[in-house]
Amino acid sequence: MVQIKSSSQLANIIDHTNLSNVATKSDIEHLVKQAKHYDFYSVVVAPYYIEYVKSLLNSCSTKLCTVVGFPFGYVTPKTKKKEAKIAIQKGVHEIDMVININAVKSKDYETIREEIEKVRSVAVDKVLKVIIEAELLQKEEIVNVCKIANEVEADFIKTSTGMSGLSPKISNINLIKKTVPNMKIKASGGIKNYKIAKKLIAAGADRIGTSSGDLIMEEYKNKIESD
């Protein structure tokens, strides 16, 4: 069980995120300012903002991440590969790709394998996180997609896009950890305070995806470090 012992350790687990479809440049600039202030591991933004965020981060240590197939994942494997290739050419360090949930529900695991393989083929030296929407899947479906992602050598299983309105279940974190113990886990979706983040990290989450990174950090500093 991982125990958070400092604010810097906590910040290094957070992917500070704004994937709102109405986010403005001012919103994204604010996101990056917060990331620099708290020294978050990464910022996650829409592909539209990649070049803008890259210029704002400049020589900052915070990584730049974007999404592929977001938010529903039902574009073709070829389209996801193209999206990833363009994003990498623009300078991202990490890719969070959404799998095709329609395919999972149809037991078409060949498509799941193909799309992850295609994105992995262009993201050779980048961190690849596979978003499985765990809260919308049955246990058997979670196990199947996790095994495929592991076989294709993705780096992370990410629980959710955050669009379902459902928070990560500890039971799903445990299931992912048991199924693919060598893979890392990114928990995301509705993580708005330190109490929730702490539980997910203790369960095995290696990264926390949240739009409330600043609030989580302030809560930690006020309640934990001030004691």
PAMAR-25560 format. One record per residue: residue number from 1; x, y, z of N, C-alpha, C, O in turn. Coordinates in steps of 0.2 Angstrom, whole numbers. Atoms other than C-alpha are relative to their C-alpha. Last residue first. Layout:
<rs>
(NUM (X Y Z) (X Y Z) (X Y Z) (X Y Z))
...
</rs>
This chain:
<rs>
(227 (1 3 -7) (-5 94 58) (7 -1 3) (8 -4 9))
(226 (1 -5 -5) (-2 107 44) (0 -3 7) (1 0 12))
(225 (-7 -3 -1) (5 94 32) (0 5 6) (5 7 9))
(224 (-5 5 -1) (-11 84 33) (7 3 2) (10 2 8))
(223 (2 5 -5) (-26 95 34) (5 -5 2) (5 -8 8))
(222 (4 -3 -6) (-21 111 26) (-1 -5 5) (-1 -4 11))
(221 (-4 -4 -4) (-8 104 14) (-3 3 6) (0 3 11))
(220 (-5 4 -3) (-18 89 9) (4 5 4) (6 3 9))
(219 (2 4 -6) (-33 100 6) (5 -4 3) (5 -4 10))
(218 (1 -4 -6) (-23 112 -4) (-3 -3 6) (-2 -2 11))
(217 (-7 -2 -3) (-16 98 -15) (-1 5 6) (2 4 11))
(216 (-3 5 -4) (-33 91 -18) (6 1 3) (7 -1 9))
(215 (4 1 -6) (-41 107 -23) (3 -5 5) (3 -5 11))
(214 (-1 -5 -5) (-27 111 -35) (-3 -1 7) (-1 1 12))
(213 (-7 1 -3) (-28 94 -43) (1 5 5) (4 4 10))
(212 (0 -3 -6) (-47 96 -46) (7 -1 4) (7 -1 10))
(211 (0 -7 1) (-48 92 -64) (0 4 6) (0 11 6))
(210 (5 -4 -4) (-42 75 -60) (0 7 -3) (5 10 -5))
(209 (2 -5 5) (-32 60 -67) (-6 4 3) (-11 1 5))
(208 (6 -2 -2) (-23 51 -52) (-2 5 -6) (2 10 -6))
(207 (1 -6 2) (-8 40 -56) (-7 2 1) (-12 -2 1))
(206 (-6 -4 1) (-1 25 -49) (0 7 -2) (4 11 -1))
(205 (0 -5 5) (-18 18 -42) (7 3 0) (10 6 5))
(204 (-5 2 5) (-15 3 -31) (1 5 -6) (4 3 -11))
(203 (3 6 3) (-29 2 -18) (5 -2 -6) (4 -7 -8))
(202 (-1 5 -5) (-19 15 -7) (-2 -7 -3) (1 -12 -2))
(201 (-7 1 0) (-19 27 -22) (2 -6 5) (6 -10 3))
(200 (-2 3 6) (-37 25 -24) (7 -1 0) (9 -7 -3))
(199 (3 7 1) (-41 28 -6) (2 -4 -6) (4 -9 -6))
(198 (-3 4 -5) (-30 43 -5) (-2 -7 0) (2 -12 0))
(197 (-6 1 3) (-38 51 -20) (4 -5 4) (8 -10 1))
(196 (1 5 6) (-55 49 -13) (7 -2 -3) (8 -8 -4))
(195 (3 6 -3) (-50 58 4) (-1 -6 -6) (1 -11 -5))
(194 (-6 4 -2) (-39 71 -6) (-2 -7 3) (1 -12 2))
(193 (-3 -2 -6) (-54 78 -15) (5 -5 2) (6 -10 -1))
(192 (0 -7 -1) (-62 79 -32) (2 2 7) (3 8 9))
(191 (-5 -1 -6) (-59 63 -40) (1 7 2) (5 10 -1))
(190 (3 -2 -6) (-75 62 -51) (4 0 6) (2 -1 12))
(189 (7 -1 0) (-67 52 -65) (-3 1 7) (-3 -3 11))
(188 (3 -6 2) (-50 45 -65) (-7 0 0) (-10 -5 -1))
(187 (7 0 -2) (-38 31 -59) (-3 7 -1) (1 12 0))
(186 (2 -7 -1) (-23 28 -68) (-7 0 1) (-11 -2 -3))
(185 (7 -2 0) (-16 11 -66) (0 7 1) (3 10 5))
(184 (1 -6 -4) (2 4 -70) (-8 1 -1) (-11 0 -6))
(183 (2 -7 3) (4 -13 -78) (-1 5 6) (-3 3 11))
(182 (-6 -3 2) (14 -28 -70) (-1 7 -4) (3 11 -5))
(181 (-4 -3 -6) (0 -34 -59) (6 4 -3) (9 8 1))
(180 (-7 -2 4) (-11 -36 -75) (4 3 6) (5 9 5))
(179 (0 3 6) (-27 -46 -68) (7 1 -4) (10 -3 -7))
(178 (-1 7 0) (-24 -43 -50) (0 -3 -7) (4 -8 -8))
(177 (-6 2 -3) (-21 -25 -51) (1 -7 0) (7 -10 -2))
(176 (-5 -2 5) (-36 -23 -63) (7 -2 2) (11 -5 -1))
(175 (0 5 5) (-47 -32 -51) (5 1 -6) (8 -4 -8))
(174 (-3 7 -3) (-41 -22 -36) (0 -5 -6) (4 -9 -7))
(173 (-7 -1 0) (-44 -5 -46) (3 -7 2) (8 -9 0))
(172 (-3 0 7) (-61 -12 -51) (7 1 0) (11 -2 -4))
(171 (0 7 2) (-65 -16 -32) (2 -1 -8) (5 -6 -9))
(170 (-5 4 -3) (-60 1 -27) (1 -7 -3) (6 -9 -4))
(169 (2 5 -5) (-73 8 -39) (7 -3 3) (11 -5 -2))
(168 (-3 7 0) (-68 23 -49) (-2 -4 6) (-2 -1 11))
(167 (-7 -1 -3) (-81 38 -49) (3 -7 0) (-1 -12 -1))
(166 (-1 5 -5) (-96 38 -61) (7 0 2) (12 1 -2))
(165 (3 -3 -6) (-102 53 -71) (1 -5 6) (-1 -4 11))
(164 (6 4 -2) (-99 43 -87) (-3 3 6) (-9 1 8))
(163 (6 -2 3) (-88 57 -94) (-6 -4 2) (-12 -2 1))
(162 (3 -5 -4) (-73 55 -83) (-7 2 -2) (-11 6 1))
(161 (-1 -6 3) (-64 46 -97) (-2 6 5) (0 11 4))
(160 (6 -4 3) (-62 31 -86) (2 6 -3) (7 9 -2))
(159 (6 2 -2) (-51 18 -77) (-6 3 -4) (-11 0 -6))
(158 (4 -6 -2) (-35 21 -86) (-7 -2 1) (-10 -5 -3))
(157 (7 0 0) (-24 5 -88) (-3 6 3) (-2 7 9))
(156 (5 -1 -6) (-6 10 -90) (-7 -3 -3) (-9 -3 -8))
(155 (-3 -1 -7) (9 6 -100) (-4 0 6) (-3 -2 11))
(154 (2 -7 -2) (3 -2 -116) (3 1 7) (4 -4 10))
(153 (-6 -4 -4) (13 -18 -120) (-2 8 0) (2 12 0))
(152 (-2 -5 5) (1 -26 -133) (5 5 3) (8 9 -1))
(151 (-3 4 6) (-1 -41 -122) (3 5 -5) (8 3 -8))
(150 (-6 2 -3) (-5 -29 -107) (4 -4 -5) (11 -3 -6))
(149 (-4 -6 0) (-18 -20 -117) (7 -2 3) (12 1 1))
(148 (-2 -2 7) (-25 -37 -122) (4 6 1) (10 6 -3))
(147 (-5 4 3) (-25 -43 -104) (2 1 -7) (8 1 -8))
(146 (-6 -1 -3) (-34 -28 -98) (6 -4 -2) (11 -2 -3))
(145 (-3 -6 3) (-47 -29 -111) (7 2 3) (11 4 0))
(144 (-2 2 7) (-52 -47 -106) (4 6 -3) (9 5 -6))
(143 (-6 5 0) (-51 -44 -87) (2 -1 -7) (8 -1 -9))
(142 (-6 -4 -3) (-62 -28 -88) (6 -5 -1) (11 -3 -3))
(141 (-2 -4 5) (-75 -38 -99) (7 4 2) (11 5 -2))
(140 (-3 4 5) (-76 -52 -87) (3 4 -6) (8 3 -9))
(139 (-6 2 -2) (-79 -40 -73) (4 -4 -5) (10 -3 -6))
(138 (1 6 -5) (-93 -32 -82) (7 -2 2) (12 0 -2))
(137 (-1 7 2) (-90 -15 -90) (-1 -5 6) (-1 -3 12))
(136 (5 2 5) (-97 3 -88) (1 -7 -2) (-3 -10 -6))
(135 (6 0 -4) (-87 7 -72) (-6 -2 -5) (-12 -3 -2))
(134 (1 6 -4) (-71 1 -81) (-7 0 4) (-10 -5 5))
(133 (7 -1 -3) (-72 14 -94) (-2 -6 4) (-8 -9 3))
(132 (5 6 1) (-57 6 -103) (-7 1 3) (-11 -3 2))
(131 (6 -1 -4) (-45 20 -105) (-5 -5 -2) (-7 -6 -8))
(130 (6 2 4) (-28 14 -112) (-6 1 5) (-7 -2 10))
(129 (5 2 -5) (-13 24 -106) (-6 -2 -4) (-9 1 -8))
(128 (7 1 3) (2 25 -118) (-5 -3 6) (-3 -8 9))
(127 (4 3 -5) (18 33 -112) (-7 -1 -3) (-10 4 -5))
(126 (5 -4 -4) (28 38 -127) (-4 -5 5) (-5 -11 4))
(125 (-3 -2 -6) (43 29 -135) (-4 5 4) (-1 9 8))
(124 (-5 5 -2) (34 18 -147) (4 3 6) (5 -1 11))
(123 (-2 -3 -6) (19 29 -149) (5 -4 4) (4 -6 9))
(122 (-2 -7 1) (16 26 -167) (2 3 6) (6 8 6))
(121 (-5 0 6) (15 7 -166) (3 7 -1) (8 7 -4))
(120 (-6 2 -2) (6 8 -149) (6 1 -5) (12 2 -4))
(119 (-2 -6 -4) (-8 17 -157) (7 -1 3) (11 3 3))
(118 (-1 -6 5) (-10 4 -170) (3 6 3) (7 9 1))
(117 (-6 1 3) (-8 -10 -157) (2 5 -5) (8 7 -6))
(116 (-6 -1 -5) (-21 -3 -146) (6 -1 -4) (11 3 -3))
(115 (-1 -8 -1) (-33 -1 -161) (5 1 5) (9 6 4))
(114 (-3 -4 6) (-30 -19 -167) (1 7 2) (6 10 0))
(113 (-7 1 1) (-32 -27 -150) (3 4 -6) (8 7 -5))
(112 (-4 -3 -6) (-48 -19 -146) (7 -1 -1) (11 4 0))
(111 (-1 -7 1) (-54 -23 -164) (3 3 6) (7 8 5))
(110 (-5 0 5) (-50 -42 -161) (1 8 -2) (6 10 -3))
(109 (-7 -1 -3) (-59 -41 -145) (5 1 -5) (10 4 -3))
(108 (-5 0 5) (-76 -40 -153) (7 2 2) (9 8 1))
(107 (-6 5 0) (-86 -46 -139) (4 0 -6) (7 -6 -8))
(106 (2 5 5) (-101 -35 -144) (5 -5 0) (5 -10 -5))
(105 (7 2 -1) (-100 -25 -128) (-2 -5 -5) (-6 -9 -4))
(104 (0 5 -6) (-81 -24 -130) (-7 -3 1) (-7 -9 2))
(103 (-4 6 2) (-83 -17 -148) (0 -5 6) (-1 -11 5))
(102 (5 4 4) (-96 -4 -143) (3 -7 -1) (-1 -12 -1))
(101 (5 3 -5) (-84 1 -129) (-5 -4 -4) (-7 -9 -2))
(100 (7 1 3) (-71 5 -142) (-4 -4 4) (-4 -10 4))
(99 (1 6 4) (-55 9 -132) (-7 1 -2) (-11 5 0))
(98 (6 3 -2) (-51 27 -127) (-1 -6 -4) (-1 -5 -10))
(97 (5 2 6) (-33 32 -129) (-6 -3 3) (-6 -7 8))
(96 (6 3 -3) (-23 43 -116) (-5 -2 -5) (-9 2 -8))
(95 (7 1 4) (-7 47 -125) (-5 -4 5) (-3 -9 7))
(94 (4 5 -2) (9 54 -116) (-7 0 -4) (-9 5 -6))
(93 (-4 5 -3) (24 65 -120) (-4 -6 1) (-1 -12 2))
(92 (3 3 -7) (15 76 -132) (5 -5 2) (9 -8 -2))
(91 (-5 0 -6) (26 86 -145) (-3 -3 6) (0 -1 12))
(90 (0 -7 -3) (16 91 -161) (3 0 7) (4 6 10))
(89 (-4 -4 4) (22 75 -170) (0 8 3) (4 11 2))
(88 (-7 1 -1) (16 65 -156) (4 5 -4) (9 7 -1))
(87 (-1 -2 -7) (-2 72 -157) (8 0 2) (11 4 5))
(86 (0 -7 1) (-2 69 -176) (2 3 7) (6 8 7))
(85 (-6 -2 4) (3 51 -174) (1 8 0) (6 11 1))
(84 (-6 1 -4) (-10 48 -160) (7 3 -4) (11 6 -1))
(83 (1 -5 -5) (-24 55 -171) (6 0 5) (9 5 6))
(82 (-2 -7 4) (-18 45 -186) (0 5 6) (4 10 6))
(81 (-7 0 1) (-18 29 -175) (2 7 -3) (8 9 -1))
(80 (-3 -1 -6) (-35 33 -168) (8 0 -1) (11 4 2))
(79 (1 -7 -2) (-42 35 -186) (4 1 7) (7 7 8))
(78 (-4 -4 4) (-35 18 -191) (0 8 2) (5 11 1))
(77 (-7 0 -2) (-42 10 -176) (5 4 -4) (9 7 -2))
(76 (-4 6 2) (-59 17 -181) (7 -1 2) (10 4 4))
(75 (-3 -1 7) (-69 29 -171) (4 -6 -2) (6 -10 3))
(74 (2 4 6) (-79 22 -157) (2 2 -7) (-1 0 -12))
(73 (-4 5 2) (-69 28 -142) (-3 -4 -6) (1 -9 -8))
(72 (4 6 1) (-83 38 -134) (4 -6 -3) (2 -12 -2))
(71 (1 4 -6) (-73 53 -127) (-3 -7 0) (-3 -11 4))
(70 (3 -3 -6) (-60 54 -134) (-7 3 -3) (-7 7 -8))
(69 (6 3 0) (-53 43 -148) (-5 2 5) (-9 -1 7))
(68 (2 3 7) (-36 49 -143) (-6 -4 0) (-7 -7 5))
(67 (4 6 0) (-32 60 -128) (-1 -2 -7) (0 3 -12))
(66 (7 -1 4) (-18 72 -124) (-4 -6 -1) (-1 -12 1))
(65 (4 6 2) (-3 73 -112) (-6 2 -4) (-9 7 -2))
(64 (5 -2 4) (11 86 -109) (-4 -7 -2) (-1 -11 -6))
(63 (1 4 6) (23 82 -95) (-6 3 -3) (-11 5 0))
(62 (7 3 1) (27 95 -81) (0 -3 -7) (1 0 -12))
(61 (0 7 -1) (46 98 -80) (-6 -4 -1) (-7 -10 -2))
(60 (2 3 -7) (45 115 -86) (0 -7 0) (0 -10 -6))
(59 (-5 5 -3) (56 120 -101) (-2 -3 7) (2 -6 10))
(58 (-7 -1 2) (42 128 -111) (5 -5 3) (4 -11 1))
(57 (-5 4 -4) (26 124 -102) (7 1 -1) (11 1 4))
(56 (1 -2 -7) (16 138 -110) (5 -4 5) (8 -1 9))
(55 (-3 -6 0) (23 134 -128) (-1 3 7) (4 6 10))
(54 (-7 1 1) (18 116 -126) (4 6 1) (9 7 4))
(53 (-2 2 -7) (1 121 -119) (8 -1 -1) (11 0 4))
(52 (0 -6 -5) (-2 131 -135) (3 -2 6) (6 2 9))
(51 (-5 -5 2) (4 117 -147) (0 6 5) (5 8 7))
(50 (-6 3 -1) (-7 104 -138) (6 5 -1) (10 6 3))
(49 (-5 -4 -4) (-22 114 -137) (7 -2 1) (11 1 5))
(48 (0 -7 3) (-33 107 -151) (5 4 4) (8 9 1))
(47 (-5 0 5) (-28 89 -145) (1 7 -3) (6 10 -5))
(46 (2 2 6) (-38 92 -129) (5 1 -6) (10 5 -5))
(45 (4 -5 3) (-28 94 -113) (-3 -3 -7) (0 -8 -9))
(44 (3 4 6) (-20 83 -100) (-5 5 -3) (-9 7 0))
(43 (6 -3 2) (-7 92 -89) (-3 -4 -6) (1 -6 -10))
(42 (2 -2 7) (7 81 -81) (-6 5 0) (-10 5 4))
(41 (-3 5 5) (16 76 -66) (-1 2 -7) (4 3 -11))
(40 (4 6 2) (10 91 -56) (4 -4 -5) (8 -1 -9))
(39 (-5 5 3) (23 104 -50) (-3 -7 -1) (-1 -12 1))
(38 (0 6 -5) (11 113 -38) (5 -5 -3) (6 -10 1))
(37 (0 -2 -7) (14 130 -46) (0 -6 5) (4 -6 9))
(36 (-7 -3 -2) (18 124 -63) (1 1 7) (6 0 10))
(35 (-4 6 0) (2 113 -64) (7 2 1) (11 -1 5))
(34 (1 4 -6) (-8 128 -58) (5 -6 0) (8 -8 5))
(33 (-3 -3 -6) (-1 139 -71) (-1 -4 7) (4 -4 11))
(32 (-8 1 0) (-4 126 -84) (3 4 6) (8 2 9))
(31 (-2 7 -2) (-23 125 -79) (8 -1 0) (10 -4 5))
(30 (1 0 -7) (-25 144 -79) (2 -7 2) (6 -8 7))
(29 (-5 -3 -3) (-18 144 -97) (0 0 8) (5 -1 11))
(28 (-6 4 1) (-30 131 -102) (6 3 3) (10 0 6))
(27 (1 6 -4) (-45 141 -95) (7 -5 0) (9 -7 5))
(26 (-1 -3 -7) (-39 157 -103) (0 -6 5) (4 -6 10))
(25 (-7 -1 -1) (-37 148 -119) (2 2 7) (7 0 10))
(24 (-3 -6 4) (-55 143 -118) (7 0 1) (10 -4 6))
(23 (-6 -3 -3) (-63 126 -112) (3 5 -4) (4 4 -10))
(22 (1 -7 0) (-80 123 -119) (6 4 3) (5 10 5))
(21 (1 -2 7) (-77 105 -124) (-2 7 0) (-2 10 -6))
(20 (6 -3 1) (-70 102 -106) (-1 2 -8) (4 5 -10))
(19 (3 3 6) (-55 91 -106) (-7 2 -2) (-10 -1 -6))
(18 (6 -4 2) (-46 100 -92) (-1 -2 -7) (2 0 -12))
(17 (4 1 6) (-34 89 -82) (-5 5 -2) (-9 7 3))
(16 (4 -5 0) (-20 89 -70) (-4 1 -6) (0 2 -11))
(15 (1 -3 7) (-12 72 -71) (-6 5 1) (-11 4 1))
(14 (5 -3 3) (-7 69 -52) (0 3 -8) (5 6 -9))
(13 (5 5 2) (5 57 -45) (-6 3 -4) (-10 -1 -7))
(12 (-3 4 5) (20 69 -44) (-5 -6 -2) (-3 -10 -7))
(11 (0 -4 7) (9 81 -35) (3 -4 -5) (0 -3 -11))
(10 (7 0 3) (6 68 -21) (0 4 -7) (-4 1 -11))
(9 (1 7 2) (25 65 -19) (-7 0 -3) (-8 -3 -8))
(8 (-4 1 6) (28 84 -18) (-1 -7 -3) (-2 -8 -9))
(7 (4 -3 5) (14 86 -5) (4 -1 -7) (0 -1 -12))
(6 (-1 -7 1) (23 74 6) (-4 2 -6) (-7 -1 -10))
(5 (-3 -3 -6) (21 57 14) (2 7 -1) (5 10 4))
(4 (-2 -7 2) (8 49 3) (3 3 6) (0 4 11))
(3 (2 -5 -5) (7 30 8) (3 7 -2) (9 7 -4))
(2 (-4 -6 0) (7 17 -5) (-3 5 5) (-9 6 5))
(1 (4 -6 0) (0 0 0) (4 6 0) (9 7 4))
</rs>
